Amino acid sequence: MASMFWRGLRRASTCGRGAHASSSCLCGRSAPRRWALPSPETVVTSLPHRALEGGPRAPDTQESEVSTGNLLVILSRHYQDVSCLQFTGDSSHFLSGGKDCLVLVWGLCSVLQADPSRTPSPRHVWSRHTLPITDLHCGFGGPLARVASSSLDQTVKLWEISSGDLLLSVLFDVGIMAVTMDLAEYHVFCGGSDGSIFQVDLCTWPGQKEKSFQPEQDSGKVFRGHRNQVTCLSVSTDGSVLLSGSHDETVRLWDTQSKQCIRTVTLKGPVTNAAIMLAPVSMLSSDFRPGLPLPHFNRHLLGAEHGDEPHRGGFTLRLGLHQQGLEPSHLERAEQLHAVMSSTMEKSVLGGQDQLRVRVAELEDEVRNLRKVNRDLFDFSTRVITRPAK
């Protein structure tokens, strides 16, 4: 598989032919890293310590721990297949979209700390789409971020996580298969089922929640070149380059200003996913090998007790937990933080006890001086008023 480089950035793509697209690979100068997926249509996303997976045959979202492979929780809230998953930038929330036309916003802490006897509930349920969800993109800001969702109902909608409100809905003349935003969130890029890519300028819209995109009037906002539906989009950090993948078995790089294709990479199957990422230094070495292989993900809660393969001889390495016994609890951390904040506020407002006493003494001296000046002025005024006329 061809390497994909542009301006020092590494591209990650997954591709395959039809139902055989069951593995993912990271392309570069070294050999591709591959891992098997349970089925051709499985949706996977991750953050540093957790992995989310959406199954194609059941409307479930499963969360696993990457270091151990343990299955932590199964969320059965969608009524049909899960089509896309997305984490917020700070990993405090994640979103799931499904063929049931719903977008669900989940709080990660509430999901992991939920009572096993009750089913976790999403923070928001967005049900304004009328056909299956095809893609999600989460901007920066954590719980204050904005989310763009695309659907086969030919609309792209912009949401706010904090309030759950719908901010904008844009109607197109084709189904939208992929959506992304630039880093500054000035533009939304939407990949259509006909191979076109549409650029929506968020800062130029009037104060309307619903708007129609007219390709005839906005011809300068359309990228044309793909011969089949666009499946994925990604924007470079500086917003100058747009990466797109399509079922026409090509990945294209576009200049966002001129809307011209500047590079085309031909693959051996429909492109299902592609993204622009910063290349880690270790990946530039051809002999790089992972120091700790990832374990197989368990398919049942509590591992082998529920039918998974028994653990073979060995040990479990938990990175970052070598001082687990000395680690304070969340309550202790909160109390320490409150004490530090209170102390800082006292010092900033009062300047500390020693400085407070010095300041009080200075103010008392100033009050005594003002009283003396006031008394002198009163005596002078009295003498002037009571002075006999000549």
C-alpha positions in Angstrom: 0.0 0.0 0.0 1.3 3.4 -1.0 2.7 5.7 1.6 0.8 9.0 2.1 2.9 12.0 3.1 2.2 15.8 2.8 4.1 18.6 4.6 5.4 16.3 7.3 2.0 14.8 8.1 1.2 11.0 8.1 -2.1 9.7 6.8 -3.9 6.7 8.3 -6.3 4.9 6.1 -8.3 1.7 6.0 -9.4 0.1 2.8 -10.8 -3.0 1.3 -13.1 -4.5 -1.2 -16.7 -4.8 -0.2 -17.3 -7.2 2.7 -13.6 -8.1 3.0 -12.6 -4.8 4.6 -12.0 -6.4 7.9 -8.6 -5.0 8.9 -7.1 -1.6 9.5 -3.6 -0.5 8.7 -1.4 2.5 9.3 0.5 3.4 6.2 4.0 4.7 6.0 7.6 3.7 5.1 7.6 0.8 7.5 5.4 -2.3 7.3 1.7 -1.7 7.9 0.4 -2.4 11.4 -2.8 -4.5 11.2 -5.3 -5.8 13.6 -8.3 -8.0 12.9 -11.8 -6.6 13.4 -14.8 -8.8 14.3 -16.7 -7.9 11.1 -16.3 -5.8 8.0 -18.6 -3.0 9.3 -17.4 -2.7 12.9 -16.9 0.9 14.0 -13.9 1.6 16.3 -12.6 4.7 18.0 -10.2 5.1 20.9 -8.6 7.4 23.5 -5.3 6.8 25.3 -6.7 4.1 27.7 -10.1 3.1 26.3 -11.5 1.7 23.1 -15.1 1.9 21.8 -16.6 -0.5 19.4 -19.9 -0.5 17.7 -21.3 -3.7 16.4 -23.0 -4.1 13.0 -25.4 -6.9 13.9 -26.6 -5.5 17.3 -27.2 -1.9 18.3 -24.6 -2.0 21.1 -21.6 0.1 22.0 -18.9 -1.7 23.9 -16.1 -0.1 25.9 -12.9 -2.0 26.6 -9.6 -1.2 28.4 -6.7 -1.2 26.0 -4.0 -2.3 28.4 -5.9 -5.5 29.5 -8.5 -6.1 26.9 -11.2 -6.3 29.6 -14.7 -5.4 28.4 -15.9 -2.6 30.8 -19.4 -1.9 29.7 -22.0 -2.6 27.0 -24.4 0.2 26.1 -27.6 -0.9 24.4 -29.4 2.3 23.7 -29.6 2.4 19.9 -32.4 0.6 18.2 -30.5 -0.2 15.1 -26.8 -0.6 14.0 -24.2 1.8 15.3 -22.7 3.6 12.4 -20.2 6.1 13.9 -18.4 6.8 17.2 -16.5 9.9 18.3 -14.7 11.1 21.5 -14.5 14.8 22.5 -11.0 16.3 22.6 -10.7 15.9 26.4 -12.2 12.4 26.4 -14.8 13.5 28.9 -17.7 12.5 26.5 -18.2 10.4 23.5 -20.9 10.3 20.8 -22.6 7.5 18.9 -24.6 7.7 15.8 -26.8 4.9 14.4 -29.1 3.8 11.6 -32.0 4.6 13.9 -31.4 8.4 13.1 -30.3 9.1 16.6 -27.1 10.8 17.9 -26.4 10.0 21.6 -24.0 12.0 23.8 -22.5 10.0 26.7 -20.5 11.2 29.7 -17.6 8.8 30.1 -17.5 9.0 33.9 -21.2 8.4 34.3 -20.9 5.3 32.0 -18.0 3.8 33.9 -19.3 4.6 37.4 -22.9 3.6 36.7 -24.5 1.0 39.0 -24.4 -2.4 37.2 -28.0 -3.0 38.1 -29.3 0.0 36.0 -28.8 1.0 32.4 -26.7 4.1 31.9 -28.5 7.0 30.2 -27.0 9.4 27.7 -26.6 13.0 28.5 -28.4 14.1 25.3 -30.5 12.4 22.6 -30.5 14.2 19.3 -33.4 13.0 17.1 -33.7 15.7 14.5 -32.4 13.6 11.6 -34.9 11.6 9.6 -32.6 9.0 8.0 -29.5 7.1 9.3 -26.5 8.9 10.6 -23.4 8.6 8.4 -20.7 10.6 10.3 -19.9 12.7 13.3 -17.2 15.3 14.0 -16.5 16.8 17.4 -14.7 20.2 17.6 -12.5 21.4 20.4 -13.7 22.4 23.8 -14.5 19.2 25.6 -18.0 19.5 27.1 -18.3 22.9 25.5 -17.5 21.6 22.0 -19.7 21.8 18.9 -20.6 18.6 17.0 -21.4 18.2 13.3 -23.5 15.3 12.3 -24.3 14.1 8.7 -27.1 12.0 7.5 -28.7 10.3 4.5 -31.5 12.8 4.9 -29.3 15.3 2.9 -28.6 17.5 6.0 -25.7 18.4 8.2 -26.6 19.7 11.6 -24.4 21.5 14.1 -25.0 20.9 17.8 -23.8 22.2 21.2 -22.8 19.6 23.8 -23.2 21.8 26.8 -26.8 22.8 26.2 -27.8 20.1 23.7 -29.2 22.8 21.4 -29.4 22.6 17.6 -27.3 25.5 16.3 -27.5 25.1 12.5 -29.1 22.8 9.9 -27.9 22.9 6.3 -29.8 21.1 3.5 -28.1 19.7 0.4 -29.4 18.2 -2.7 -27.5 14.9 -2.1 -27.0 12.6 0.9 -24.0 13.5 3.0 -21.7 10.6 3.9 -18.8 12.4 5.7 -18.3 15.6 7.6 -15.4 17.5 9.3 -14.4 21.0 10.4 -11.2 22.9 10.4 -9.3 23.5 13.6 -10.7 27.1 13.9 -14.2 25.9 13.1 -14.7 28.5 10.5 -15.6 25.9 7.8 -17.6 22.7 7.6 -16.6 20.2 4.9 -19.3 17.8 3.7 -18.7 14.8 1.5 -21.6 13.9 -0.8 -22.9 10.6 -2.1 -22.2 11.8 -5.7 -18.5 12.4 -5.0 -18.7 16.2 -4.4 -17.3 17.9 -1.3 -19.1 21.0 -0.1 -17.6 23.8 2.0 -20.0 25.6 4.4 -18.7 28.9 5.8 -20.0 29.2 9.4 -19.0 32.8 9.8 -20.9 34.1 6.8 -24.3 32.6 7.6 -27.0 35.0 8.8 -28.7 34.2 12.1 -30.8 31.4 10.7 -31.0 27.9 12.1 -31.9 26.3 8.7 -30.3 27.0 5.4 -30.1 25.4 1.9 -26.8 25.0 0.1 -27.2 25.9 -3.5 -24.3 24.5 -5.7 -25.2 26.8 -8.5 -24.8 29.9 -6.4 -21.9 28.6 -4.3 -19.9 27.0 -7.1 -16.7 28.3 -5.6 -17.4 26.2 -2.4 -17.5 22.8 -4.1 -14.6 20.3 -4.6 -15.1 18.1 -7.6 -13.0 15.1 -8.6 -14.2 11.9 -7.0 -16.3 9.6 -9.1 -18.1 7.8 -6.3 -19.4 8.7 -2.8 -17.0 10.4 -0.4 -16.5 8.3 2.8 -14.1 10.3 4.9 -12.7 13.8 5.3 -9.8 15.3 7.3 -8.3 18.8 7.5 -4.7 19.7 8.2 -3.8 21.7 11.3 -3.3 24.9 9.4 -6.5 24.4 7.4 -4.8 24.6 4.1 -5.1 21.0 3.0 -8.2 18.8 2.9 -7.9 15.0 2.7 -10.7 12.9 1.3 -11.3 9.2 0.7 -13.9 7.7 -1.6 -15.4 4.4 -2.9 -13.7 5.2 -6.2 -10.5 3.7 -4.6 -8.6 7.0 -4.4 -7.4 9.3 -1.6 -7.1 12.9 -2.7 -5.4 16.0 -1.2 -7.0 19.3 -1.9 -6.0 22.9 -1.6 -8.8 24.5 0.5 -8.3 28.0 -1.1 -8.3 27.1 -4.8 -10.4 23.9 -4.4 -7.9 22.1 -6.7 -6.7 18.5 -6.2 -2.9 18.6 -5.6 -2.3 14.9 -5.2 -4.1 11.6 -5.8 -3.2 8.2 -4.3 -4.8 5.2 -5.9 -5.5 2.2 -3.6 -6.7 -1.4 -4.3 -10.2 -1.0 -2.8 -12.8 1.4 -1.6 -11.4 3.7 1.1 -13.4 3.4 4.3 -11.4 5.8 6.5 -8.5 8.3 6.2 -7.2 10.9 8.6 -4.4 13.4 8.9 -2.2 13.0 11.9 1.2 14.2 13.2 3.8 11.5 12.6 5.4 10.2 15.9 9.2 10.2 15.6 9.4 6.4 16.4 7.2 5.7 13.4 9.7 7.1 11.0 12.1 4.3 11.8 11.7 1.2 9.5 12.7 -1.2 12.3 10.3 0.2 14.9 8.3 -2.5 16.7 5.7 -1.9 19.5 7.2 -2.5 23.0 4.0 -3.9 24.4 1.6 -5.9 22.1 -2.0 -5.1 22.6 -4.1 -8.0 24.1 -7.1 -9.5 22.5 -10.3 -7.7 23.5 -12.7 -9.8 25.6 -16.2 -10.3 24.2 -17.9 -10.6 27.5 -18.0 -8.7 30.7 -15.7 -9.9 33.5 -13.5 -11.9 31.0 -13.1 -15.6 31.4 -15.9 -15.9 34.0 -18.4 -15.5 31.2 -17.0 -17.7 28.6 -13.9 -16.0 27.3 -10.7 -17.9 26.7 -8.9 -18.6 30.0 -5.9 -16.5 30.8 -2.6 -18.3 30.0 0.4 -18.1 32.2 2.0 -14.7 32.6 1.3 -11.4 34.3 -0.6 -8.2 33.6 1.4 -5.0 33.2 -0.6 -1.9 34.2 1.3 1.1 32.9 1.3 4.3 35.0 0.0 2.5 38.1 3.3 1.6 39.8 2.4 4.0 42.6 -1.2 2.9 42.9 -1.0 2.4 46.7 0.3 5.9 47.2 -2.2 7.5 44.8 -4.7 9.8 46.6 -8.4 9.3 46.0 -10.5 11.7 43.9 -12.1 13.1 47.1 -8.7 13.7 48.7 -7.5 15.4 45.5 -10.7 17.6 45.5 -10.0 18.6 49.1 -6.4 19.4 48.3 -7.4 21.5 45.3 -10.0 23.4 47.4 -7.3 24.1 50.1 -4.9 25.4 47.5 -7.5 27.6 45.8 -8.6 29.0 49.2 -5.0 29.8 50.1 -4.3 31.4 46.8 -7.4 33.5 47.0 -6.6 34.6 50.5 -3.0 35.6 49.5 -4.2 37.4 46.4 -6.9 39.4 48.2 -5.4 39.9 51.6 -1.7 39.4 50.9 -1.2 37.0 53.8 -1.4 37.6 57.6 1.9 39.4 57.9 1.2 41.7 55.0 -2.3 42.2 56.4 -1.0 43.6 59.7 1.5 45.9 57.9 -1.3 47.2 55.7 -3.6 47.8 58.7 -0.9 49.8 60.5 -0.3 51.9 57.3 -4.0 52.6 57.1 -4.3 53.6 60.7 -1.4 56.1 60.3 -3.1 57.5 57.2 -6.4 57.9 59.2 -4.5 59.8 62.0 -2.9 62.1 59.5 -6.2 62.8 57.8 -7.8 63.6 61.2 -5.0 66.0 62.0 -5.4 67.7 58.7 -9.1 67.9 59.1 -8.7 69.4 62.6 -6.2 72.0 61.4 -8.6 73.0 58.6 -11.4 73.3 61.1 -9.4 75.6 63.4 -8.2 77.8 60.5 -11.8 78.2 59.2 -13.0 79.0 62.7 -10.4 81.7 63.1 -11.2 83.2 59.7 -15.0 83.3 60.3 -14.7 84.7 63.9 -12.1 87.3 63.1 -13.6 90.8 63.9 -14.2 93.0 61.0 -11.9 96.0 60.6 
